Amino acid sequence: MKHLSLGAAVCLLLLALSASAQVVPQRRSVLAHKPAKPPAKFFPYPIYERTLGNGLRILIVPTPEFKNMVSYTTPVFAGSRNETEKGKTGLAHLFEHIMFRHEYNGVAGGYQDMMDRLGCYNNAFTSYDITFYHPFTFAQNLVGPVQTPQGPAPGVIELEASRFKDLKLDQKTFQVEAGAVLGEYRRIYSFPAQKMIEQMSPVAFPNHPYGHTIIGYLDDVEKMPQAWDAAWQFFRNYYTPNDVALIVVGDVNPHHLFPAIEKAYADWKPVPTPKIPTPHEPRDEKPVHVDWEAEVAPRLMVAYHTPAFHPGTPESAVALVLDELLTSRSAPLYQKLRYQKQSVTSFATYTSPVSTDPHWMLLGAELSLERFQKDGAKYVDEVRYDIVNGTEALKNFSKDPNAARTLEVIKSKVKNDFLAQWDTTDSIAETLATFYRFNRDPHVLDTLLQSVEELQPADIDDYAAKYFNREGRLVGTLWHGPQPPDTAPKKTEVR
Amino acid sequence: MKKTVHGTQYSVLSFLLVLVGVTLSPAQQALTKHGPAAAPELPANVVTLASPSPLYEVQIMVRAGSAEDPRGKQGTASLLGRMMLEGGFGDPKYPVTKEKLAEITRPWGEAAYPQVRVEKETTTFSMTVPRDAFPQFVARVLKPMFTQPLFLQAELERIRKEALVGIRSNLRFEQQEQLGLLALDDYVLQGTAFGHLAQGTVEGLQAVTRDDLQAYYKQNYHAPDMFVAASITDPGTLKLLLSSLPTSAGGPPESRRTKATTPTLTGHRLLIITQPNAIATGLHLGFPIPVRRGDPDYWPLFVANVFLGVHRDSFGRLYKDIREERGYNYGDYSYIEYYAARPYALFPPPGTPRDQQYFSMWIRPVGHPYAHFILKAMTWELDNFIKNGMTREQVEAAKQKARTLYLNYADSKGRQLGYRLDDMFYGMKDHAYLVDMLANIDRLTAEQVNAAIKKYLQVANLKYLIVTSESMAQKLADDIATDSNVQSKTPAEYHISEPAPPEKQKMLAQDEEWKAYKLKIPRENITIVKAEQMFESSAIPGVK
């Protein structure tokens, strides 16, 4: 797989959002099958859009060079951000699992059996702000009945509509699947970075659901088999046509697909989705330390509170290039830490800036165990000082005589990263879903890239001055052993 | 702007893509018999695929990897791979340092900074570059990188340090699943040139010198001996690309290339690796098999394996029985080929071919108390699979799932190019893996699949590997050796209420059968090592 610094962030954008929690006004079906706006300037494919009477929005993107392949995706604009009930974290992710156990036609496992019969690759993921279902199949499998070696099967459109409109499952199946999530938790938490994020999140966001990680707290995950009612409530709240879209990308003809989709989904009843409050988060966080059981290379994370994402705004355009300015191979801070001082063996951004509500930018560094054993927490402090100074120095970005030139190079890079990323039907659908949610604008990617194109060096200064300061900062550390009290990262200004 | 059609460039690609449509059309299936329409003037080690993208994708495979590491210098190939990119190249007075390389490639996108993957038998470079920047890319990056490497000492020290952290900290203590998977690879292939980590060993990495890198480079980085796959069909651009490969190096005569030597394996052996912080227990088993791509039995065995344990999919029987029905863990899989980039990759990354393959099973971490029980279950599953084979209906369902994999294997130009590199490695350039995949699956019969299961799978000679916590290991070893303390979930833990419905009664009866299954691993064949003892050298402490 390619390692894209900004591209990777963009990939993670799957961590996007449900910008408006309110009900989308119901609209009449648009009958004209034509691109919603004139041809896109940057996004290389036409987009056909239609909204059903129940509020379900459908985007079809024909990409004929992916011959006979199609991604039939359903972004649900709810994720772990929508888990507001204490003791019930992880439900969005649990539901992502549950959706595969739908009893199509009243048959246990019936949905997945039919998808298998069709020859459909079927997967999904959950992020803070979105849950993304992305079956991938041969184009002729969309509309049924389809003749298969195991007999006839309904098409993917009907199977997907069935599980979203009319999910059926038995409580025992639910409990077994909830057990599988515990296995996933165990797997994830052998990673130090995950453990740090789990412990830093509630400190940074004591009042918002971003205070828990996507998979949920261990206690809650262990109790998931008992969360049957809460899980259903989550489903009823968010799996509704006005909080979901269909994005179909592949070798397809929109004129043939729209009628089939409308037939399958038109009777899906919308319900209002609950609003998620955006509470004020405190800015007096204590440093977080994780005592890891084994002797590993120490980790340091420096986080800053960042604003919600709004495509097309200068602030959000800055957010898209921060990675490039701080943690890419060409970034001065990266080069200082990795190459000049060699004080860290890795330095990267762990978060996506594409967030529904105000969230954070998390910079993570892996330090040298050998030096740590020699110099102790003083060494960690030195790296923290460098990261904080390097990040907060962006408020003077425009004063660098090369700033304008650097920014032009970065703009070129961002565009090429987007292009390189659109190498599968799935990744095209994911990127579109990530940004489409904000304003339900099918041409959002053009808007986004235009805003990057228009960035000026002073925009970087403004963003950094506003967000990269002591008040918005949180520091986390991890090593084998407790945090020594005398050398603990202090909350004092480091300059 | 982006997706313009570039005249004749569609030849090979359109052919390849048309085959995706082969699914149900006999007329299209017939096409597969003719193989890819490679342009006649291309050298034998080059394949091109047309693409409408404004970016060119290029992949270059050196036919040498860690198996070529000099004795005691395990890690040479791996360090060299990174040093080619970051060790400086070009004019020694004005070298292209890693910082300069980042600066040159930055406007072209992250993917224009070359990536390298060093495996046991290959080293593969890949990059994606805007078409209009390609001549500049060749002149400023690719050509000096391949032909004038400088191997700057300071960079070697930096990269060596990072490589050591990669083993000492990341692999041993932070990634339980990856530790098990890579340790199994060493364990099964022990005693051969493939029996050490591709990234090297701690002792080996410490011993590698700049001269070692130069010698390895001279011997193995040799244009006629490299494979090239690119989404470039313009002859002039292609010529430019090929002109960037090193020609001055001697190159190894064919006879000197490391040959696969099949490791010998008798009886049942178990290696337990302990981590202080493992919160669950991961289980693996493996044994060498002689089948590889291009062999007549490859596709029958492929389909059989899809049925038993297709990677990261709910279709496989192991997954259905252990995860889906019983909820013991996150997933349960089996493999007939080495599968790189686990646990992360959903599909096998191409560009990682091997002459020596092995069959393996991977049970993702289960709760400590159930480790012994699930070790029995996985072995019973394999044994039962061999004894009973597959019904006609099961073969058909597995064939259908196998053809679905085609979609994922071929979903991007980068993957298609990678598979073409592998084709050249396996000597199947004219019977390309992806091009023939659907037709090869369609023509399989249940008899062929069942014959392959019987011929290649077995439970008499197995290497097991377990990764668990330090506090569990000793007792687990004793329990396994003495066949005692086999614990499954209780009906309550399975959420079965009394009276148990018939299908759950059947499941519980199956559990009893698993419990009674004999593993036959004598205590003297069980070795316990700490994670920090792994990958120190080619030897595993206590394992002969």
Interface residues (C-beta under 8 A of the other chain):
Chain A: M1 K2 H3 L4 S5 L6 G7 A8 P44 Y45 E65 F66 K67 N68 M69 F100 Q112 D116 R117 G119 C120 Y121 N123 F136 T137 F138 Q140 Q147 T148 P149 Q150 K172 Q175 V176 E177 A178 G179 A180 L182 G183 E184 R186 R187 Y189 S190 F191 P192 P225 W292 E293 A294 E295 V296 A297 S328 R329 S330 Q335 Y339 Q342 T345 E366 S368 L369 V409 I410 S412 K413 K415 N416 D417 L419 A420 D423 T424 T425 D426
Chain B: M1 K2 K3 S14 L17 V18 V20 G21 T23 L24 S51 P52 S53 P54 L55 K98 E99 A102 E103 R106 P107 W108 G109 E110 A111 A112 Y113 Q115 S126 T128 P130 R158 K161 E162 V165 R168 S169 N170 F173 E174 Q175 Q176 E177 Q275 P276 N277 A278 I279 A280 S314 F315 R323 E324 E325 R326 G327 Y328 N329 Y330 G331 A341 P343 A345 L346 P349 R364 P365 V366 E393 E396 A397 K399 Q400 K401 R403 T404 L405 L407 N408 D411 S412 K413 G414 Y494 H495 I496 A531
